[in-house]
Structures are given as structure tokens and as C-alpha cells.
Amino acid sequence: MPDASPPSFDAVVIGAGAAGLFCAGVAAQLGLRVLLVDHAEKVAEKIRISGGGRCNFTNRELDPRAPHKHFLGENPNFCRSALARYTPQDFIALVQKHGIPFHEKHKGQLFGDRSSEDFIRMLLAECAAGGVTHWQPCGVRAVRTTGDGYALDTDRGAVTTRSVAVATGGLSIPKIGATDFGHRLAQQFGLRVVAPRPALVPLTFDGAHWQPFAQLAGLALPVRIETGAKKERMAFDEDLLFTHRGLSGPAVLQISSYWREGTPLRVDLAPGVDLPEALTAAKARSRKLIANELAQWVPSRLAEAWAQQEGAWQRPVNEAGDKALQQLAERLSRWELVPTGTEGYRKAEVTAGGVDTRSLSSQTMESTQKGLYFIGEVVDVTGWLGGYNFQWAWASGFACAQALAASR
């Protein structure tokens, strides 16, 4: 007897993370026969670990009319259409429909009150409501074109489909299953991939250079941090965290997406304080050590470490020369340093770069290879820290699902 024909689906979504789960659920509820497949043991691990385990699922401050404010890539405006058609409020409505409690932190960031598991269960419930077929763990070994669509060789056998949506993410956090599958698949079909690099990642410094500051590991403080020159300059007002190997915290994660190897960072360790004036005034009224005076404006551990760098700063403030105080103020308010690298994909929250948006439709996420779509982090669209990358996952997944349904 002849072999049975392989199962056929209207769409196969590869990758059961944020974008893939959401796209599969929406497409299935629009009436498509959808197969969702993922090689990892667990579903949506990046959702599970995000936001300290509570999932920073979107950001109220996102402005789809000006995506360049919160997204980067070779064409930040590419994401305007999708973000405008599926907004943070749309996803909030879905969260409320499922009865998931949440709260807002600073700068529009929304977090679940309980656990990231709430959001994973919500997305799986949306898939179940549409009757999504879910194969996991199940790797995809090959994707090839057929006369009217695609054939996929998977660990559970061959399948055919009219359309394939690739939601396999980037290279960040390989221990939870990140691979370059999506990039390789794009290149297989002749699509350009913008060179990937770690983003939202801690920065590291040469061991000897960093030695004076390694003792500050665990210390956090609010700063203003910037990189770039003139029109390309980016700056953030966030908290910085000292580590044994370098710098982390929201300020550094944000700036890391814009930092380029070999270029300096500039950090104001006492933003909002006129240090030259403050130290001059302290000299006129105080006999305390300079480090003790500095502790009014920066953490005492930082003040002590800083004062130890120069002999002229290790004395009572009233005995210090004006030039030494001015140099100290300048160094603290404009600390310039050049990272030697990053903590890499192991610690990066996202991957910058990815499938070139010039190869994709901003309306549908379909590539120039008919029937092949790319959504979420695998695309050259990278958001700021604070829920922006998840909103891109929801919006690009929604746009793709709508297009898949319309193409039936």
C-alpha cells in the first residue's frame, strides 16, 4: 500500500515563544488549521524568566507614530504599521479578559502581579481556543518549497503547508534553547540578515583597568549615561549597577543596544547636582574628608573608591586645591570609559540585528519569498528595555496572523 500523505496545515508557525504563540492563537481563531512546532522542551522560556519572573508584558508609553523613539534597527520605522494596528491597550484588554492582575512600574512598564506563568497559560489557552496543533519538543530539520507551498521535515515526520511563519527568536540566552535557525532559514531563501549582536546586555572592562571598581560589585545608583556623538548621541536616565566584571543595571542594558565596540561611554554619577559648585561650597564650610562630603551626593562606597584614585582627593576638603576639586567634579559628572566588550548572548536579553526588514512587508511580515513570514525577535527590530520587545512580538504576530487568514 502507498504511504499515507503527510498531514497538511494552512500555516506552520516555527517557534513557541511570545510571537509564535500569539500568532498561532490568532490565526487559528480566524479559522486556519495551524501547526505550532518548537524544538525546546519547555514552552515560552523567555516569557517565564522575563521581568524577574513576573513578565514585563508591554509598555504604555509606546508611541507607534514614532517607533524610532523606542526601537532600533536599520529601519526603525518598519515596525510602525504593526504597532499601530495592535497596540499596548489591545494586549492589555486580552490580559484583562483572562483575569490576570497587573501593575505599572515607572516609565509605563506593565508587570503581572503574580507570575509569568499567567501569561504563558493565557497564550496556550488562546491557542487551544483555536484548535492549534502543538508539537513540542519537535525540531524542524528542513524546509523546502513545493508547487503550492512548503514541505517540512520534522522530528515527528513530514508536514505540508501553504505558509510558514518563523518566530524562532535570536541568539540571546542559549541555555533556554536560542539558536540561529531563523537566520539560517532566511539565508536559505536568499534573504539578507543584518549581523546579529547581543543587546540589552551588561558591559565588561579589562580586568586591570576595572580593579579599582570591582570592589563596588552590587552597588546601584541613578545615573545619566550616554554614548555616540552629536546626532547619533543616545542618553538614558536610569539606575546603574556595578559588577565584578563591569557595569549592568537598566542604564547599561539600555545604552548597550547603541554602544559600538571601541567607543566610549559617558556617565554622570551625580545627575542633577552641580558638583563644582557643591564642592566649592563644601570647602568653605567643612573640614571633613573629601570622600565624606561626596557621600552627600553619591553612595559612600563609591565616594571612598573615587577619592582613593588620587592623592589630592584623600584629604579634608578645606585643604584641597581648587584645581583638584574641579578635576574631581569633572570626573564624577563626566566619567568617560571604554568597555572592552559585553557579557555576550549568555546574558543578553535580546538580539539586535536579524532578518533585514527590506526583505519583509511591514503590513504582513511576509518576505519576498512568497508564503514565508518572519515575526518577533528574529527580525531586525529591537526595542528598549521595559516591555517594548514583547509588544513587538504581539504586534508582529498579530499582523502575520491577519495576513495568513487573508491569504486563504
N, C-alpha and C positions, 0 to 999 in steps of 0.2 A: 504494500500500500504506500502511496506517496506521503511524504512528510506533511503534517498539518502546517498551514500557513502561519507565520508568526503573528502575534497579536498586533492590532493596529489601533492607533490613537490619533485624535485630531491634533494634539500637541504633546510633546515631551519636554518637561522642564528639568534641566540638569542642575542640581544644587538645591538642598533643602534648608537654606539659611533664610534670612529675613526676606529678601527679594523673591526667592524661588517659592517659598511657602505662600507668600501673599499673592503672587502672580497665579500660581496653580489654583488657589481657592477662588479667586475672582473669575478666572477663565472657566473653571468647572461650573460655577454658579450661573455663568452666562450660557451654559448648555453644551460645552465642549467635553469630549472624552479626553481626560488629561492623565498622563503618567508622570509622577514626580519621582525622581531617582537621585540617590546620593550614595557616595562610597563610604561615608563615615558611619561609625557605629551609632552615634547619637545625633539627634536632630537639633539644628539651630544652636550649636555650642556657643557661637559668638553672642547671640541674644542672651544665653544663660549667664555668661560671665560679665556682660556689659553693665555699666553703671554700678559697680560694686555688688552685682548680683540682683539689682533692682530694675535694670533696663531703663536707660535714658532714651525713651522711645521717640521723641520728637522735640521740636523747639518752636515756641510761639512766636519768636522774633524773626523767623524765616520770611524773607520778602521775595516771592517768586518773580517780581518785576525787576529785581536787581540781584540775580544769583551770584554775581561776582563778589558781593559783599561777604558771602559765607561759603563759597565753593571755589575750587581751583582746578586747573587742567589747561590743556592747550586752548580750549574754547569753553570757558565757564558759562557762557550764555546758552550753551547747548541744552542745559537742564531746565531752562525757563518754561518751556511748554508743558513738560510732565509735571513740574512742581506747581504750576498754575492750575492744572486740571485735577490734581489730588493734593490737597493742602493739609497742613497740620490739623486743622479743625475737622477735616474729613476723617483722619485716623483717630482723633480724639473721640469722635462720635462712635466709631467702631468699638473703641475701648470701653466707652460708657455703656454701649449696648450689651457688652459682655459682663458688665458689673464690676470692672476692675478699678479699685480705688487708686488714685494717683495724686501727686502733689507737684508744685512748681518750686524749683530752686531758683538761684539767681540767674539773670540773663535769659529768661524764657525756657529754661531746661525743665522738661517734664520727666518724672520718675514714677514708677509703680511704688505703692506704699508697702507692698509685701515682698514679692519675689518675681524675678524674671520668668519663672515657670508660668505665671499667669498669662503672659503674652505668648509663650510657646503653645500653651493649651488653647488659647484663643485662635491662633493661626491654624493649628491642627483641626480645631472644630470647624473653622471656615472651609478647610479642605474637605472634611467629612461631609459637610452640608452639600457640597457639590458632587460628591462621589468620586473624589480623586483617588486613583490607584497609586499607592505609595510603596516603592521598593527601596528598602534601606536596611542594612548596608548592601549596596549593589553598585559596583563600579561600571563605568562605560568604557569599553575597550576601543571602540572605533565608531566613527560617524561618517557615513558616505551618502552621496546623493543617489536617488533613484529617478525614474521617469517622472514621478509626480510628487516627490518629497524626499524623505530621508529614511535610511535604514541604520539602526544602531545595534551594535553587538554589545551586550551587557553580561554581567556575571550570572544573570538569570535567563539568558537566552536572547535571541534576536527580537526586535520590535520594528515596526514601520510607523511612520508618522508624516503628516503633511508639513509640520513646523516643529522647530526646536528652539527653545528659549534657554540660553546659557546664563546661569545665576551662580557660578562657582566661586565667586569672590576673588580675592587676590592672594598674596603670599604671606600676609601677616598671621602670626601665631600658628606656625606649622604643627605644634603639638596637638591642636584640635582638628587637624585634617586639611589645612590650607595647602593648595598645590597650584601649579601654573597651567592646569588643564584648560581653562578658558582661553588663556593667551595662546596656547599651542593650537587649540581648535580654530581660533580666529586666523592665525597664520596659515593653517592648513587650507583655508578657503581664500587666501590671498588678501586678508585684511591686515592693515598696519596696526602694530601695537606700540604705544608710547612706552618708552623704557620704564619699567616699574621701579619704585624705590620705597623704602619704609617712610611712613608719615604718621603724625601724632605719636612720636617716639621720643624717649629720653635721649639726651646728647651726652657724649663722653669726651674726656680730655686726657692728654698724655699724663701718665702716672706721676712723673716727677713734677710737672707743672701743677698738677692738681693736689699734690701732697699737702700744701697749707690749708686746703679747704676740705680734705677728706674727713677731717675730724668733725665737720659740721653735718655729716650724714644724718638725715632725719629732721633737720631744721627747715621750717617752711616760713615764708613771709610774702606779703604782697609786693609786687614789683611792676615796673613798666619795662617791657622787653621789646627790642626791635631788631630788624635786620634789613639789608638791602639799602640802596642809595636812591635818593630823590624820588622819582615817580614810582619806583619799584619798592619803596620802603613799606614794610608792614610792621605794625606795633600792636601789642596786646597788654592790657592791664589785668593781670591775673596773679595767682599765687605761684611761687617758685619753690621747689624742693631740692635741697642738696642731697646727693647720694654719694656712696663711696667712690664711684667712677665718674661722676659728673653732675648733671642737672636734670631734674624732671619736674613734675607738677604741671598743672594746667597751662601756665605761661610758656613753659618749654615745649610741651606737646603741641600747642598751637603754633608757635614760631617754627618748629621743626619742619612743618609742611612747606615752609617758604625758604628755609635755610638751604644754602648750597655749599658744598664742600669747599673749604679754603677761605670762606668769607666770615667776617666777624659778626658777633652778636654785641649789642649794646644794652646794658641793664642799668636801670635806675633803681638802686636798692632802697631808696627812701623817697618814693614818689610823693609829690605834694609838699615836700619840705625844702625850703631854701637853705641848703646846708652851709654855703659860705657865710650867709648872714647869721645862721644859728650858731655856728662855731665861733664867729667873731664876738657875738653877744656873750657866749659862754666864757670866752677868755677874759672878758671884762668883769665878770661877777663870780667866777668859780675857781677853786683850787683842786678840783677833782682831776683824776687821771682822764686823759682824752677818751679812753675806752668807756669809762663810766658815763661821761657826757654823751657819747654816741648812743649808749643804751637807751636814751630817751626816744630815739627815732628808728633804731633797728634792734633786733634781738641781741641780748647781751653776749651770747656766744659768738655771733657774727662780729660785733663790735670788738671783742677781745682778739679774735683771729685777725681782723683787719689791722688793728693797731700794732700787732706783733710783726707786721711786714716791714716796718721802717723804724729805725731807732728814734727818729724825730717825733714819732707818734706814741712813744712809750713813756710819756712824761705828763705831769699836770698840764692842763690846758692853758693855764695862765703863764706857763713857762715856754710854751710852744711858739715858734716863729710864725708870722703871718703867712709866709710862703708855704710852710709845711702844712698849715691848716687848710689853705686853699687847695693844695695838691690832694690832701685827704678828701676834701669835699668833692673835688672833681672826680677822683677815682670811684667814690661811692655812688655818685649820681650819674656817672657815665663809665661804668665798668665795661671795658671792651675786652673780649676774649674770643678766641677762635677754636671751636670744637674740632677734635680730631676725627670724629665720626658719630655714629649713633649706636644704640643698643640693637639695631637690626630688626629683622622681621620677628624675632623671638619676642620682642617687647612692643612692637609697633601695633597700634590699634587698627590701623587701616593701611592699605597700599595705594600710593599715588601712582599715576600712570595707568596703563591698561589699554583696552581696545579703543582705537582712535575714533573720536566722535565724528570725524569727517566720513567715516565708513558707515555711519548709522543715521537713521531718520530720527529727528528729535520728537516727532509726533508719535511714532510707533515703536521705536527701538529696533526695527528691522534693519539688518545690514544690507549692504549691496549684494550679498549672496541671498537670493530670494528664499524666504521661509526660515532664515536663521536670525535669531534675535539675541541681544545681549543686554542684561539688566544688572543693576546694583554695582557692587564694588569692582567687578571685572571691567567696567567701563572707565575711561579716563575722566572721571568726575569724583572729586574728593572734597568732602565737607569739613567744616570746622569741628572741633570738639563740642559736644553738647547736644546731641540728638540730630544733627544735620545729616549725617550719613544714613541713619535709619530712615529719615524722611525721604531721602533719595531712593532708598530701597523700596519703600512703599509706592512712591510716585512712579518710578520707572517700571515697577512690576505691574501697577495698575494700567499704565499706558500700553504696555505689552499685551496684557490680558484683553484689553478692549480691542486692540488691533487683531489679535488672534481670532476673536469672536467675529469681527467684521469681515475677516478674510475667508470665512467658511464658504 
